[in-house]
Amino acid sequence: MERKLELGTEGHRYFDLQRWGNVVTELNRVLTYEKTMQWGNKLYGSAVAAAEDVNFPIPQTQLDLSQGKITQNAGH
């Protein structure tokens, strides 16, 4: 609870969800709620969160600089 209060608006929530393994579940819960709003279907349409939405892609410049030591995240 303290983490929610202290860091609620500082952009840490996504990383907590990622660490706990519930990004997809939580994003779909939020999308389901948002789609009930009058703008929901127009804004989100048939959008759903899936496994490929969990990790951000590694920038190509970083991949190039690593000289093959790192590879792109799955799904990107």
Secondary structure, DSSP 8 states (H G I E B T S, - for coil): -HHHHHHTTTT-HHHHHHHHT-HHHHHHHHHHHHTTSTTHHHHHTT----GGGSS----HHHHHHTTTSS---TT-
